[in-house]
Amino acid sequence: MKQAQDGLVVYVVASADVVRFLHDGGDALHVKKEFDTHHGHGHSGTPGRMHAGATPADRKRDAFARVVADEMNHMSHNVAGFILAAPAAVLHAIRDHLTKVTAAKVITTLSKDLGSIPTHALRDHFDIPATGWVLPK
């Protein structure tokens, strides 16, 4: 079985309006990229097709999830896999916007809101095997 090595697996930690893309440096997770809806940073999204009763909060969540998924889709050409952690509704919305290629690279998901956890404390929330994650075939 193919194993993930440092730098090949990207940890995506998202909340409703903040996302961090990280990699495991062996002793800690390190931020590769981060952005949020409050400070823009050139990231805005358009919600996908929404149900008739969608609220403005639903549309905002879906638009941000699309931005996160677009970034993952862009990164997928250069990484072996993704570990995705987000609250259930955000996790579902992100997965809806992933390409088939990127979705196949999602190794595991955690339905948790880790967005407020400081970067230095995030590694403890993931079960990172010493040899790396087993990658999808």
Backbone as JSON, one array per atom type, in Angstrom:
{
  "sequence": "MKQAQDGLVVYVVASADVVRFLHDGGDALHVKKEFDTHHGHGHSGTPGRMHAGATPADRKRDAFARVVADEMNHMSHNVAGFILAAPAAVLHAIRDHLTKVTAAKVITTLSKDLGSIPTHALRDHFDIPATGWVLPK",
  "N": [[0.84, -1.19, 0.0], [0.44, 2.21, -0.73], [1.95, 4.85, 1.02], [1.42, 7.99, 2.7], [3.63, 10.68, 2.76], [5.41, 13.27, 4.6], [4.23, 16.46, 3.74], [2.82, 15.64, 1.51], [0.22, 15.12, 2.18], [-2.53, 17.14, 2.75], [-3.96, 18.91, 5.31], [-7.13, 20.04, 5.83], [-8.73, 22.4, 7.54], [-11.69, 23.61, 8.36], [-14.19, 26.05, 9.13], [-17.37, 27.66, 9.36], [-16.62, 30.04, 8.18], [-13.86, 30.3, 8.05], [-10.77, 28.96, 6.93], [-8.01, 26.75, 7.06], [-5.17, 25.49, 5.46], [-3.02, 22.91, 5.94], [0.14, 21.23, 6.62], [1.77, 18.27, 7.85], [4.5, 18.53, 9.88], [5.84, 16.64, 11.32], [6.25, 17.16, 14.06], [4.4, 19.07, 14.5], [1.53, 20.68, 13.03], [1.72, 22.73, 10.17], [0.89, 25.86, 8.79], [0.01, 26.2, 5.46], [-1.59, 27.74, 3.88], [-4.15, 30.14, 4.45], [-7.42, 31.56, 4.89], [-10.28, 33.75, 5.27], [-13.8, 34.65, 5.44], [-14.24, 37.15, 6.49], [-12.09, 38.87, 6.1], [-11.66, 38.82, 3.45], [-9.3, 38.66, 1.39], [-9.22, 38.32, -1.33], [-10.85, 36.18, -1.84], [-13.85, 35.04, -2.79], [-17.02, 33.58, -3.12], [-19.58, 31.95, -5.02], [-22.71, 30.75, -4.26], [-23.75, 27.36, -4.85], [-26.33, 25.54, -6.55], [-29.17, 26.02, -4.72], [-31.66, 24.9, -2.34], [-35.18, 25.79, -2.36], [-35.98, 26.97, 0.1], [-33.66, 28.07, 1.18], [-31.67, 29.93, 3.42], [-30.15, 33.21, 3.92], [-27.85, 32.67, 5.43], [-27.38, 29.99, 4.79], [-26.73, 30.29, 2.08], [-24.42, 31.85, 2.28], [-22.71, 30.08, 3.66], [-22.55, 27.99, 1.78], [-21.37, 29.35, -0.37], [-18.85, 29.97, 0.7], [-17.94, 27.37, 1.17], [-17.7, 26.51, -1.44], [-15.52, 28.05, -2.28], [-13.5, 26.97, -0.66], [-13.54, 24.3, -1.6], [-12.85, 24.79, -4.29], [-10.22, 25.64, -3.97], [-9.08, 23.3, -2.92], [-9.52, 21.64, -5.13], [-7.82, 22.84, -6.97], [-5.35, 22.44, -5.7], [-5.16, 19.69, -5.75], [-3.73, 18.49, -7.79], [-1.13, 18.48, -7.01], [-0.84, 17.14, -4.62], [-0.98, 14.2, -2.53], [-3.12, 13.45, -0.96], [-6.0, 14.42, 1.08], [-6.97, 15.44, 4.33], [-9.89, 16.18, 5.83], [-11.48, 18.4, 7.92], [-14.35, 19.67, 9.37], [-17.37, 21.37, 10.49], [-20.44, 19.47, 10.33], [-22.42, 20.46, 8.4], [-20.89, 22.23, 6.87], [-18.86, 20.55, 6.01], [-20.33, 18.77, 4.38], [-21.19, 20.6, 2.4], [-18.72, 21.42, 1.29], [-17.77, 18.98, 0.23], [-19.7, 18.58, -1.73], [-18.87, 20.29, -3.73], [-16.45, 19.39, -4.66], [-14.27, 18.13, -7.21], [-14.39, 14.99, -9.01], [-11.86, 13.83, -9.07], [-10.51, 15.16, -6.97], [-12.2, 14.5, -4.81], [-11.72, 11.78, -4.66], [-9.25, 11.81, -3.53], [-9.61, 12.43, -0.91], [-8.8, 11.32, 2.11], [-9.72, 10.91, 4.7], [-12.45, 12.15, 6.71], [-13.41, 14.47, 9.24], [-16.04, 15.23, 11.23], [-16.03, 17.82, 12.73], [-15.79, 20.97, 14.41], [-13.02, 22.58, 14.22], [-12.06, 25.04, 13.84], [-11.55, 27.15, 15.66], [-9.46, 26.27, 17.14], [-6.12, 26.75, 18.11], [-3.37, 26.74, 15.81], [-1.02, 25.44, 16.72], [-2.06, 23.54, 18.44], [-3.59, 21.82, 16.99], [-2.68, 19.33, 15.94], [-3.04, 17.35, 17.84], [-5.68, 16.68, 17.55], [-5.92, 15.0, 15.45], [-5.5, 11.67, 14.29], [-2.6, 10.8, 13.63], [-0.75, 8.56, 12.04], [2.53, 7.18, 12.62], [3.8, 6.39, 10.31], [2.45, 7.65, 8.32], [-0.62, 8.48, 6.52], [-2.67, 6.01, 5.02], [-2.99, 6.03, 1.63], [-5.67, 6.65, -0.74], [-6.44, 4.33, -3.38]],
  "CA": [[0.0, 0.0, 0.0], [1.15, 3.47, -0.82], [1.84, 5.64, 2.25], [1.63, 9.42, 2.55], [4.82, 11.21, 3.42], [5.27, 14.67, 4.97], [4.09, 17.4, 2.65], [1.95, 15.14, 0.46], [-1.15, 15.15, 2.67], [-2.93, 18.46, 3.2], [-5.03, 18.93, 6.31], [-8.01, 21.17, 5.59], [-9.5, 22.65, 8.75], [-12.62, 24.67, 7.98], [-15.41, 26.32, 9.89], [-18.32, 28.29, 8.44], [-16.07, 31.22, 7.52], [-12.4, 30.31, 8.13], [-10.15, 27.71, 6.52], [-6.55, 26.64, 7.06], [-4.59, 24.35, 4.75], [-1.82, 22.64, 6.72], [0.81, 19.95, 6.4], [2.37, 17.76, 9.07], [5.95, 18.63, 9.91], [6.39, 15.62, 12.2], [6.0, 17.52, 15.46], [3.29, 20.0, 14.53], [0.97, 21.04, 11.74], [2.18, 24.04, 9.74], [-0.04, 26.49, 7.86], [0.47, 26.45, 4.09], [-2.43, 28.81, 3.36], [-5.38, 30.33, 5.22], [-8.22, 32.73, 4.57], [-11.61, 33.76, 5.89], [-14.77, 35.5, 4.75], [-14.26, 38.48, 7.09], [-11.0, 39.71, 5.6], [-11.64, 38.73, 2.0], [-8.07, 38.11, 0.8], [-9.48, 37.98, -2.72], [-11.62, 34.95, -1.94], [-15.29, 35.14, -2.67], [-17.62, 32.46, -3.82], [-20.97, 32.01, -5.4], [-23.31, 29.48, -3.85], [-24.24, 26.48, -5.9], [-27.79, 25.45, -6.61], [-29.7, 25.91, -3.35], [-33.09, 24.57, -2.26], [-36.04, 26.98, -2.35], [-36.05, 27.58, 1.42], [-32.32, 28.4, 1.68], [-31.55, 31.21, 4.1], [-28.9, 33.9, 3.59], [-26.74, 31.96, 6.09], [-27.13, 28.81, 3.96], [-26.05, 30.75, 0.87], [-23.07, 32.28, 2.65], [-21.96, 28.86, 3.97], [-22.3, 27.28, 0.54], [-20.41, 30.13, -1.16], [-17.52, 29.77, 1.28], [-17.58, 25.97, 0.92], [-17.26, 26.44, -2.84], [-14.16, 28.61, -2.34], [-12.62, 25.96, -0.07], [-13.46, 23.19, -2.55], [-12.08, 25.24, -5.46], [-8.79, 25.63, -3.58], [-8.68, 21.89, -2.86], [-9.48, 21.14, -6.51], [-6.6, 23.39, -7.56], [-4.2, 21.81, -5.04], [-5.18, 18.23, -5.86], [-2.75, 18.04, -8.77], [0.19, 18.47, -6.39], [-0.84, 16.46, -3.33], [-1.4, 12.8, -2.56], [-4.39, 13.28, -0.29], [-6.52, 15.44, 1.97], [-7.72, 15.14, 5.54], [-10.82, 17.31, 5.86], [-12.21, 18.56, 9.19], [-15.28, 20.8, 9.34], [-18.69, 21.01, 11.02], [-21.17, 18.6, 9.4], [-23.04, 21.18, 7.28], [-19.81, 22.77, 6.04], [-18.22, 19.38, 5.41], [-21.21, 18.33, 3.3], [-21.15, 21.6, 1.33], [-17.41, 21.35, 0.63], [-17.73, 17.75, -0.56], [-20.57, 18.76, -2.89], [-18.19, 21.1, -4.75], [-15.18, 18.79, -5.07], [-14.26, 17.34, -8.44], [-14.24, 13.56, -8.74], [-10.43, 13.58, -8.81], [-10.21, 15.63, -5.61], [-12.97, 13.69, -3.85], [-11.03, 10.49, -4.53], [-8.04, 12.02, -2.73], [-9.97, 12.67, 0.49], [-8.44, 10.11, 2.84], [-10.69, 10.79, 5.79], [-13.09, 13.4, 7.12], [-13.81, 14.58, 10.65], [-17.15, 16.15, 11.37], [-15.72, 18.6, 13.93], [-15.42, 22.37, 14.19], [-11.7, 22.84, 14.8], [-11.67, 26.37, 13.36], [-11.08, 28.04, 16.72], [-8.3, 25.65, 17.8], [-4.87, 27.32, 17.61], [-2.63, 25.84, 14.92], [-0.07, 24.62, 17.47], [-2.78, 22.51, 19.19], [-4.42, 21.02, 16.08], [-2.17, 17.98, 15.66], [-3.61, 16.44, 18.83], [-7.04, 16.33, 17.15], [-5.85, 14.06, 14.34], [-4.81, 10.42, 14.55], [-1.58, 10.77, 12.58], [0.16, 7.42, 12.22], [3.94, 7.5, 12.47], [4.21, 6.11, 8.93], [1.63, 8.42, 7.38], [-1.93, 7.95, 6.2], [-2.77, 5.13, 3.86], [-3.63, 6.8, 0.58], [-6.64, 5.93, -1.56], [-5.85, 3.78, -4.6]],
  "C": [[0.87, 1.24, 0.0], [0.9, 4.28, 0.46], [2.08, 7.11, 1.95], [2.88, 9.83, 3.32], [4.58, 12.68, 3.74], [5.19, 15.55, 3.73], [3.15, 16.93, 1.55], [0.48, 15.13, 0.87], [-1.43, 16.54, 3.2], [-4.1, 18.3, 4.15], [-5.84, 20.2, 6.07], [-8.9, 21.3, 6.81], [-10.39, 23.86, 8.47], [-13.72, 24.83, 9.02], [-16.35, 26.99, 8.89], [-17.7, 29.45, 7.67], [-14.54, 31.34, 7.58], [-11.88, 28.95, 7.67], [-8.63, 27.83, 6.62], [-6.17, 25.37, 6.31], [-3.24, 24.12, 5.4], [-1.14, 21.38, 6.24], [1.51, 19.56, 7.7], [3.89, 17.82, 8.95], [6.6, 17.63, 10.84], [6.13, 15.91, 13.67], [4.81, 18.47, 15.6], [2.74, 20.18, 13.11], [1.4, 22.47, 11.43], [1.24, 24.58, 8.67], [0.64, 26.7, 6.51], [-0.29, 27.64, 3.52], [-3.64, 28.92, 4.28], [-6.1, 31.57, 4.75], [-9.57, 32.62, 5.24], [-12.52, 34.7, 5.12], [-14.74, 36.93, 5.28], [-13.23, 39.42, 6.47], [-10.78, 39.57, 4.11], [-10.44, 38.01, 1.44], [-8.31, 37.64, -0.63], [-10.28, 36.72, -2.92], [-13.09, 35.24, -1.75], [-15.88, 34.01, -3.5], [-19.07, 32.73, -4.14], [-21.59, 30.7, -4.97], [-23.72, 28.66, -5.06], [-25.76, 26.5, -5.91], [-28.32, 25.16, -5.21], [-31.18, 25.54, -3.4], [-33.9, 25.84, -2.06], [-36.08, 27.69, -1.0], [-34.71, 27.99, 2.0], [-32.3, 29.81, 2.27], [-30.28, 31.92, 3.62], [-27.68, 33.22, 4.23], [-26.38, 30.7, 5.31], [-26.34, 29.19, 2.71], [-24.61, 31.16, 1.16], [-22.18, 31.06, 2.93], [-21.59, 28.13, 2.69], [-21.29, 28.02, -0.34], [-19.0, 29.94, -0.62], [-17.04, 28.33, 1.05], [-17.09, 25.8, -0.51], [-15.84, 26.98, -2.98], [-13.16, 27.6, -1.79], [-12.44, 24.79, -1.04], [-12.66, 23.57, -3.79], [-10.59, 25.23, -5.16], [-8.28, 24.2, -3.5], [-8.56, 21.3, -4.26], [-8.2, 21.61, -7.21], [-5.36, 22.69, -7.0], [-4.07, 20.32, -5.37], [-4.16, 17.68, -6.86], [-1.37, 17.86, -8.16], [0.26, 17.76, -5.05], [-1.33, 15.03, -3.5], [-2.76, 12.61, -1.92], [-4.75, 14.44, 0.61], [-7.15, 14.8, 3.19], [-8.6, 16.37, 5.74], [-11.59, 17.31, 7.17], [-13.06, 19.82, 9.11], [-16.57, 20.37, 10.03], [-19.5, 20.3, 9.93], [-21.74, 19.34, 8.19], [-21.99, 21.72, 6.32], [-19.11, 21.64, 5.3], [-19.04, 18.89, 4.21], [-21.14, 19.3, 2.12], [-19.83, 21.57, 0.58], [-17.38, 20.13, -0.28], [-18.59, 17.85, -1.81], [-19.87, 19.48, -4.04], [-16.84, 20.54, -5.19], [-15.33, 18.08, -6.41], [-14.12, 15.87, -8.07], [-12.81, 13.21, -8.39], [-10.08, 13.98, -7.38], [-10.94, 14.8, -4.57], [-12.31, 12.34, -3.62], [-9.77, 10.6, -3.69], [-8.34, 12.35, -1.27], [-9.79, 11.35, 1.23], [-9.43, 9.85, 3.97], [-11.28, 12.16, 6.09], [-13.41, 13.32, 8.61], [-14.9, 15.62, 10.73], [-17.0, 16.88, 12.71], [-15.42, 20.03, 13.54], [-14.12, 22.63, 14.94], [-11.19, 24.22, 14.42], [-11.11, 27.29, 14.42], [-9.88, 27.48, 17.48], [-7.02, 26.29, 17.24], [-4.08, 26.28, 16.81], [-1.71, 24.91, 15.7], [-0.75, 23.47, 18.23], [-3.59, 21.58, 18.28], [-3.97, 19.58, 15.93], [-2.78, 16.95, 16.62], [-5.02, 15.98, 18.47], [-7.09, 15.34, 15.99], [-5.08, 12.82, 14.77], [-3.78, 10.23, 13.43], [-0.64, 9.61, 12.86], [1.61, 7.84, 11.96], [4.41, 7.31, 11.03], [3.41, 6.87, 7.9], [0.29, 7.74, 7.15], [-1.84, 7.01, 5.02], [-3.57, 5.89, 2.8], [-4.64, 5.97, -0.18], [-5.95, 5.44, -2.84], [-6.41, 4.44, -5.82]]
}
